[in-house]
Amino acid sequence: MTPTSTFQSPRRAVGVDVGGHGVKAVLMDSGGALLDRWSDHDARAEAREVGAVVERVATAVAALSSDPEAAVGVAVPGFFDTRAGVVRSSPNFPAWEDVPLRRLLRERLGRETSVDNDANAAVVGEAWVGAAAGLSDVVMLTLGTGVGTGFLVNGGVVRGARGAAAEGGHVRLPDGRRLCGCGRRGCLEAYTSGPGIVATAAHVWGMEERPDPPATAEALFALHAEGDLQAADAVGRFAVHLAQGITTLVHVFAPEAVVLGGGVATSLEQFREFLEMGIRGLAIPACAADVLPIRAAELGTAAGAVGAARIALQSTGSGAK
């Protein structure tokens, strides 16, 4: 039997971030040092089946640590019910409904395993050893295929009663009418995700009767960097929409920092001025006093895995700092 004192104070943790196109994993110590990393890439539909995901997590854990006392944390996309340990649904895994993932992982790995939403894990990672290191009140948005959000309040993750809280990507913009993937209209995600930015560019190109609008957000930002006027218009509109969404979140949480991650955020310097100008014009100063300048995520694609490791260390009482 493992001694209680050893179990309560693991010095290392494996964090695994499960995505629609692969698995990323890291080995962290309780001081926040990255000791090793591992990844695989498999976008096949069968790789997203529950049994396959459980096996991929097991492979990642085995590749990074042979220590049976190492903590294990897993980050997954979708609505994870933290009380029941069940993934209620997931956009990247459409066949997943009421999957008892925490139990399945614990049975396969033979040890306690923590599970959380990937955006929650990302904000925990950035607040541990990333762009918001040492802060207790943080709002993070990941701008990619969708808009993921995570909220840290007084050092704790906002999860809600059933793990379905912190869906900031679905706050409604003041004049928003565009259909979102969630089935509602006017959501922040419909305007500031990669596909949302492409839709805005198509609208601008159409007003100018200009053919061949950019097919990706990256292509739009490349045109913007070259001085293209229509691209500048589209990027400006995107920045206004993002400022509106962030202002709503800032008014609710009054955080110490707002962190932007995801692929779109790699172009932050192209729209920072417009974004921050919009926030200054919209936000109550007392709520937004600490959030400017907006911070770019520092952990990149490893944020979810790093945060999952941190959550695992916390859940096993390691005293990680």
C-alpha positions in Angstrom: 0.0 0.0 0.0 1.3 3.4 -0.9 2.2 5.5 2.2 -0.2 8.4 2.7 2.5 11.0 2.9 4.0 9.9 -0.4 0.6 9.9 -2.1 -0.2 13.3 -0.9 3.0 14.9 -2.1 3.8 13.6 -5.7 6.7 15.5 -7.1 5.9 14.9 -10.7 2.8 14.9 -12.9 1.9 13.9 -16.4 -0.5 16.2 -18.1 -2.3 15.1 -21.3 -4.3 17.3 -23.6 -6.6 15.3 -25.9 -7.6 17.1 -29.1 -9.4 16.3 -32.3 -6.1 15.9 -34.2 -3.9 14.3 -31.7 -2.6 14.1 -28.1 0.0 16.3 -26.4 1.5 15.4 -23.1 4.1 16.9 -20.7 5.9 15.7 -17.6 6.1 18.5 -15.0 7.6 18.7 -11.6 5.8 20.5 -8.7 7.9 23.6 -9.1 6.6 24.1 -12.7 9.6 22.8 -14.6 9.0 21.1 -17.9 10.9 17.8 -17.7 9.8 16.1 -20.9 7.1 16.1 -23.6 5.4 13.7 -26.0 2.8 14.0 -28.8 1.1 12.0 -31.5 -1.0 13.2 -34.4 -4.0 11.2 -35.7 -7.0 12.9 -37.1 -8.8 9.7 -38.2 -12.4 9.3 -36.9 -11.5 6.0 -35.2 -8.8 7.7 -33.2 -11.5 9.7 -31.5 -13.4 6.7 -30.3 -13.5 6.4 -26.5 -11.5 3.2 -26.2 -8.8 4.6 -28.6 -8.5 7.8 -26.7 -8.1 5.9 -23.4 -5.3 3.9 -24.9 -3.6 7.0 -26.4 -3.6 8.6 -22.9 -2.1 5.4 -21.4 0.6 5.4 -24.1 1.4 9.0 -23.3 1.7 8.4 -19.6 3.9 5.3 -20.1 6.1 7.2 -22.5 6.8 10.0 -20.0 6.9 8.4 -16.6 7.4 4.9 -15.1 6.7 6.2 -11.6 3.4 4.7 -10.4 3.0 7.6 -7.9 3.2 10.4 -10.6 0.0 12.3 -10.7 -2.0 12.2 -14.0 -4.2 14.9 -15.4 -6.2 14.9 -18.6 -7.7 17.8 -20.5 -10.5 17.2 -22.9 -12.7 19.4 -25.2 -16.4 19.7 -24.4 -18.7 19.7 -21.4 -17.1 17.7 -18.6 -19.3 17.1 -15.6 -16.7 17.4 -12.8 -19.1 16.0 -10.1 -20.0 12.8 -12.1 -16.7 12.5 -14.0 -18.6 12.3 -17.2 -18.1 14.0 -20.6 -21.7 15.1 -21.4 -20.9 16.1 -25.0 -17.9 17.3 -27.1 -17.8 19.1 -30.4 -14.6 17.4 -31.4 -16.0 14.0 -30.5 -19.6 14.1 -31.7 -20.2 10.4 -30.7 -19.3 11.1 -27.1 -22.4 11.5 -24.9 -22.3 10.8 -21.2 -19.0 9.1 -21.4 -17.6 8.1 -17.9 -14.1 9.1 -18.9 -12.7 9.6 -15.4 -13.6 6.1 -14.4 -12.4 4.6 -17.6 -9.0 6.3 -17.3 -8.6 5.3 -13.7 -9.4 1.7 -14.5 -7.0 1.6 -17.4 -4.1 3.5 -15.6 -4.6 1.9 -12.2 -4.3 5.2 -10.4 -6.2 8.4 -9.6 -6.6 10.5 -12.6 -8.0 14.1 -12.8 -10.0 15.2 -15.8 -11.1 18.7 -16.8 -12.1 20.8 -19.8 -9.2 21.9 -22.0 -9.9 25.6 -21.8 -10.0 25.3 -18.0 -6.6 23.5 -18.1 -5.2 26.2 -20.4 -5.9 29.1 -18.1 -4.5 27.1 -15.2 -1.3 26.4 -17.2 -0.9 30.1 -18.2 -1.5 31.2 -14.6 1.1 28.7 -13.3 4.1 29.2 -15.5 2.8 31.2 -18.5 1.7 34.7 -19.4 -0.3 35.2 -16.2 2.1 33.4 -13.8 1.4 34.1 -10.2 -2.0 35.8 -10.8 -5.2 34.6 -9.1 -7.9 36.3 -11.3 -7.5 35.6 -15.0 -9.7 35.4 -18.1 -8.3 33.4 -21.0 -9.7 33.1 -24.5 -8.4 30.6 -27.1 -9.2 31.8 -30.6 -9.1 28.9 -33.1 -11.7 26.7 -34.8 -14.0 27.9 -31.9 -13.6 30.2 -29.0 -12.7 28.5 -25.8 -12.6 30.4 -22.5 -11.3 29.7 -19.0 -11.8 31.8 -15.9 -9.6 31.8 -12.8 -11.3 33.6 -9.8 -9.4 33.9 -6.5 -7.1 31.1 -7.7 -9.9 28.7 -8.5 -11.3 27.6 -11.8 -14.9 28.5 -12.6 -16.6 25.3 -13.5 -20.3 25.7 -12.5 -22.5 23.1 -11.0 -22.2 20.6 -13.8 -18.9 21.7 -15.4 -20.8 23.7 -18.1 -19.8 27.2 -16.9 -17.2 29.4 -18.5 -18.6 29.3 -22.0 -17.6 32.9 -22.8 -17.5 32.1 -26.5 -21.3 32.1 -26.4 -21.9 35.6 -24.9 -24.1 37.5 -27.3 -22.7 40.5 -29.1 -24.8 43.7 -29.1 -25.7 43.6 -32.8 -24.8 40.0 -33.5 -27.0 38.0 -35.9 -24.7 35.5 -37.4 -25.5 31.8 -36.8 -23.2 30.1 -34.4 -22.3 26.4 -34.3 -24.2 26.1 -31.0 -27.4 26.9 -32.9 -27.9 30.4 -31.4 -27.3 33.7 -33.2 -24.9 36.5 -32.4 -22.3 34.5 -30.3 -18.8 35.9 -29.9 -17.5 32.6 -31.4 -19.4 33.2 -34.6 -17.4 36.4 -35.1 -13.9 35.8 -33.5 -13.1 32.2 -34.2 -11.1 31.4 -37.3 -14.2 30.5 -39.4 -15.9 33.6 -38.0 -13.1 35.9 -39.2 -13.2 34.2 -42.6 -17.0 35.0 -42.7 -16.3 38.6 -41.8 -13.7 38.8 -44.6 -16.2 37.3 -47.1 -18.7 40.0 -46.1 -16.2 42.8 -46.7 -15.0 41.3 -50.0 -18.7 41.1 -51.1 -19.4 44.7 -50.3 -16.5 45.7 -52.5 -17.6 43.2 -55.2 -14.1 41.7 -55.0 -13.6 38.0 -55.8 -11.6 35.4 -53.9 -11.9 36.4 -50.3 -9.2 34.8 -48.0 -10.1 31.2 -47.0 -8.4 31.2 -43.7 -7.7 33.7 -40.9 -4.0 33.3 -41.5 -4.5 34.3 -45.1 -6.4 37.4 -44.0 -3.7 38.5 -41.6 -1.1 37.9 -44.3 -3.0 40.3 -46.6 -3.3 42.8 -43.7 0.4 42.7 -43.2 0.9 43.6 -46.8 -1.3 46.7 -46.5 -4.5 45.4 -48.2 -7.3 47.8 -47.5 -10.1 45.3 -47.4 -8.1 43.1 -45.1 -7.6 46.0 -42.8 -11.4 46.6 -42.8 -12.0 42.9 -41.9 -9.4 42.8 -39.2 -10.8 46.1 -37.7 -14.3 44.6 -37.6 -12.9 41.5 -35.9 -11.1 43.6 -33.3 -14.3 45.5 -32.5 -16.2 42.2 -32.1 -13.5 40.8 -29.8 -13.4 44.0 -27.8 -17.2 43.8 -27.2 -16.9 40.2 -26.0 -13.9 40.8 -23.8 -15.6 43.9 -22.3 -18.6 41.8 -21.3 -16.3 39.2 -19.6 -14.2 42.0 -17.9 -17.4 43.5 -16.5 -18.3 40.2 -14.9 -14.9 39.1 -13.6 -12.7 42.3 -13.3 -9.6 40.1 -13.8 -5.9 40.9 -13.3 -5.2 39.8 -16.8 -6.8 38.8 -20.1 -4.8 36.2 -22.0 -5.3 35.4 -25.7 -4.3 32.0 -27.0 -5.0 29.8 -30.0 -3.9 30.2 -33.6 -5.6 33.6 -34.2 -3.9 35.1 -31.2 -0.5 34.6 -32.9 -1.4 37.7 -35.0 -2.2 39.8 -31.9 0.3 42.6 -32.7 -1.7 43.2 -35.9 -4.9 44.0 -34.1 -3.7 44.9 -30.6 -4.1 48.7 -31.1 -7.7 48.4 -32.3 -8.6 45.8 -29.7 -7.3 47.8 -26.7 -8.8 51.0 -28.1 -12.2 49.3 -28.2 -11.9 47.9 -24.7 -10.9 51.4 -23.4 -14.0 52.9 -25.0 -16.4 50.2 -23.8 -15.2 49.0 -20.4 -15.9 50.5 -17.0 -12.4 51.7 -15.9 -12.8 50.1 -12.4 -13.4 46.7 -14.0 -10.7 47.0 -16.7 -8.0 48.7 -14.6 -5.5 45.7 -14.8 -6.3 44.1 -18.1 -4.3 46.2 -20.5 -2.1 45.5 -22.2 -3.7 42.2 -23.4 -1.3 39.3 -22.8 -0.4 36.8 -25.5 -0.3 33.2 -24.2 3.2 31.9 -23.7 2.8 28.2 -23.5 1.4 27.8 -27.0 -0.1 24.4 -27.8 1.3 23.0 -24.5 -1.0 25.1 -22.3 -3.7 22.5 -21.9 -1.3 19.7 -21.0 0.7 21.9 -18.6 -2.6 23.0 -16.9 -3.7 19.4 -16.7 -0.5 18.5 -14.9 -1.0 21.4 -12.5 -4.6 20.3 -11.8 -3.5 16.8 -11.1 -0.8 18.0 -8.6 -3.4 20.2 -6.9 -6.0 17.4 -6.7 -3.5 15.0 -5.1 -2.3 17.6 -2.5 1.2 18.0 -3.8 1.5 21.6 -2.6 2.7 22.6 -6.0 3.4 26.3 -6.2 
